[in-house]
Amino acid sequence: MSHPLDRAVWNALTTRLSSFATPESDTRAVRIDPEVGVFLSAADASPQSRARLSELARLHPGAGLVERADGPMADVLPDGIAVARRINLVQMTAGALTPSKAPTIAFETLTAADAPAMLALATLTRPGPFRSRTRELGPFVGIRRDGELVAMAGRRLRVDGFTELSGVCTHPDHRGQGYAAALSRAVVGEILASGEAAFLHAFADHPATIAFYQSLGFEVRAPMVYTILAD
């Protein structure tokens, strides 16, 4: 049996995050609400699943698929939809945090009132797909300076035994202050306290980012590929 993280999108949208799937999703393919995210996934490589995948891709343009790069679903894509880009990722997991001597940094839990600021920060820093209602996958936490949201981190995909750390970003004018580490530790600490392990996806060609997460206690688990479909 495959690991639940090998197909994190499919497993999340058909179980713990099924309430975020579009009404047209079914047992053959699922698409997350476009206001929440970009994810699209098929049940398997059968012609029926692939046909449904293609229908959902046409119905909700601009979708993205995340699959294990060396797995059987890596090249199961919608028919008749152009691929805008394919990006290599690494999936990382953590069952414990490394010790930290960094000073405590105050943060707060973000609310619906913070949605515009969260979207603006994510649009500026591009930590990954972030839409107007992505915050609903959270909770997210953030740091303010002079009333401005300058850093945040939160949760995204949830599968059996694992919750994803996501949306980690810091405004360019406020980097180097330890904000990303502090917020990541806060979110991961809560995930671990709940009895689950944490996971995340990082760009494979960003060694500094991978090293940063390794310093927190994450280890590379598997190669993944993120396929962005044309609008």
Buried (B, 14 or more C-beta within 10 A) or exposed (E): EEBBBBBBBBBBBBEBBEEBBBEEBBEBBBBBBBEBBBBBBBBBEEEEBBBBBBBBBBEBEBBBBBBBBEBEBBEBBBEEBEEEEBBEBBBBBBEEBEEBEEEEBEBEEBEEEBBEBBBEBBEEBEBBBBBEBBBBBBEBBBBBEEEEBBBBBBBBBBBEEBBBBBBBBBBEEEBEBBBBBBBBBBBBEBBBEEEBBBBBBBBBEEEEBBEBBBEBBBEBBBBBBBBBBEE
